[in-house]
Amino acid sequence: MPQWRREHPMTWLPLESKMFLSAAYDAKQRILYLRFRSGDVYRYFQFSQDDYEQFVNAESRGRHFLSNIRDCFSYERMAKLQVA
């Protein structure tokens, strides 16, 4: 198991999305984790609880991501996972 998963266990929320498989949010660290359909996992920093709720409740999470998250938050690519 990767070090970051041992240090920050979270519950991943499955998403019905053409872009994402799942999301997780670490409220203490204010980090959004997104697992893309490609298998890539990214984390977005300084992400508020309100931002997370807006994303999860968005009519289109893909459009919300493109307009309100991508290019708006610092991020880091975490891993490339095999998509089953």
C-alpha positions, -999 to 999 in steps of 0.1 A, spaced: 0 0 0 14 34 -9 27 56 20 1 83 14 -27 58 18 -14 45 51 -11 80 65 -44 94 52 -70 66 51 -102 79 35 -135 67 21 -137 69 -16 -171 80 -30 -180 62 -63 -191 88 -89 -214 85 -118 -193 105 -143 -178 102 -177 -146 117 -163 -142 103 -128 -144 69 -111 -144 82 -75 -135 111 -51 -123 113 -16 -119 144 7 -96 149 36 -112 177 56 -84 180 81 -58 185 54 -82 202 30 -73 179 1 -96 166 -27 -85 133 -42 -99 125 -76 -96 91 -94 -100 96 -131 -114 70 -155 -78 68 -170 -66 54 -136 -48 86 -127 -52 99 -91 -47 136 -84 -49 155 -52 -60 192 -51 -47 213 -22 -65 240 -1 -99 226 -11 -126 237 13 -155 215 25 -178 239 7 -159 234 -26 -161 196 -21 -199 197 -15 -204 219 -46 -184 194 -66 -202 163 -53 -236 179 -58 -229 194 -92 -252 184 -120 -222 177 -142 -190 169 -121 -169 170 -153 -181 205 -162 -177 217 -126 -142 203 -125 -132 220 -158 -147 254 -147 -140 255 -109 -112 231 -100 -87 225 -129 -63 254 -132 -78 269 -99 -60 248 -73 -25 235 -68 -24 198 -75 -2 167 -76 -5 135 -96 -4 107 -71 -6 74 -90 -17 56 -121 -40 27 -112 -52 -1 -133 -88 4 -142 -108 -29 -140 
